């Protein structure tokens, strides 16, 4: 099998760093405000790429990083039984999130060309 070739871009995107930081800040601001408004079990519907970072940021703020989403394994809950035994009191029930993009999403090739893409 032929090895995958790395695509190099000579497009200098350093001028976009301030835009990227602003994008992150907007998503952080929305996440912080939303975290104060939602309760466990609420549905959060995120529209479009403008807030693409919001779901993860909201989960981090609400400490929902270990949510079990497979209903066969456990009910919709982020409660860690070992943490409960240790007396933790800040256990949260996760919010349900929907992410909807209104436009066709670019291929992975487009993202590989971007400076902050992987």
NORZI-V215853 format. One record per residue. RES is the residue in three letters. SS is DSSP state (alpha for helix, beta for strand, coil for the rest). Layout:
[[RES:SS] [RES:SS]]
This chain:
[[UNK:coil] [UNK:coil] [UNK:coil] [UNK:coil] [UNK:coil] [UNK:coil] [UNK:coil] [UNK:coil] [UNK:coil] [UNK:coil] [UNK:coil] [UNK:coil] [UNK:coil] [UNK:alpha] [UNK:alpha] [UNK:alpha] [UNK:alpha] [UNK:alpha] [UNK:alpha] [UNK:alpha] [UNK:alpha] [UNK:alpha] [UNK:alpha] [UNK:alpha] [UNK:alpha] [UNK:alpha] [UNK:alpha] [UNK:alpha] [UNK:alpha] [UNK:alpha] [UNK:alpha] [UNK:alpha] [UNK:alpha] [UNK:alpha] [UNK:alpha] [UNK:alpha] [UNK:alpha] [UNK:coil] [UNK:coil] [UNK:coil] [UNK:coil] [UNK:coil] [UNK:beta] [UNK:beta] [UNK:beta] [UNK:beta] [UNK:beta] [UNK:coil] [UNK:alpha] [UNK:alpha] [UNK:alpha] [UNK:coil] [UNK:coil] [UNK:alpha] [UNK:alpha] [UNK:alpha] [UNK:alpha] [UNK:alpha] [UNK:alpha] [UNK:alpha] [UNK:alpha] [UNK:coil] [UNK:coil] [UNK:coil] [UNK:coil] [UNK:coil] [UNK:coil] [UNK:beta] [UNK:coil] [UNK:coil] [UNK:coil] [UNK:coil] [UNK:coil] [UNK:coil] [UNK:coil] [UNK:coil] [UNK:beta] [UNK:coil] [UNK:coil] [UNK:coil] [UNK:alpha] [UNK:alpha] [UNK:alpha] [UNK:alpha] [UNK:alpha] [UNK:coil] [UNK:coil] [UNK:coil] [UNK:coil] [UNK:coil] [UNK:coil] [UNK:coil] [UNK:coil] [UNK:coil] [UNK:coil] [UNK:beta] [UNK:beta] [UNK:beta] [UNK:beta] [UNK:beta] [UNK:coil] [UNK:coil] [UNK:coil] [UNK:coil] [UNK:coil] [UNK:coil] [UNK:coil] [UNK:alpha] [UNK:alpha] [UNK:alpha] [UNK:alpha] [UNK:alpha] [UNK:alpha] [UNK:coil] [UNK:coil] [UNK:coil] [UNK:coil] [UNK:coil]]
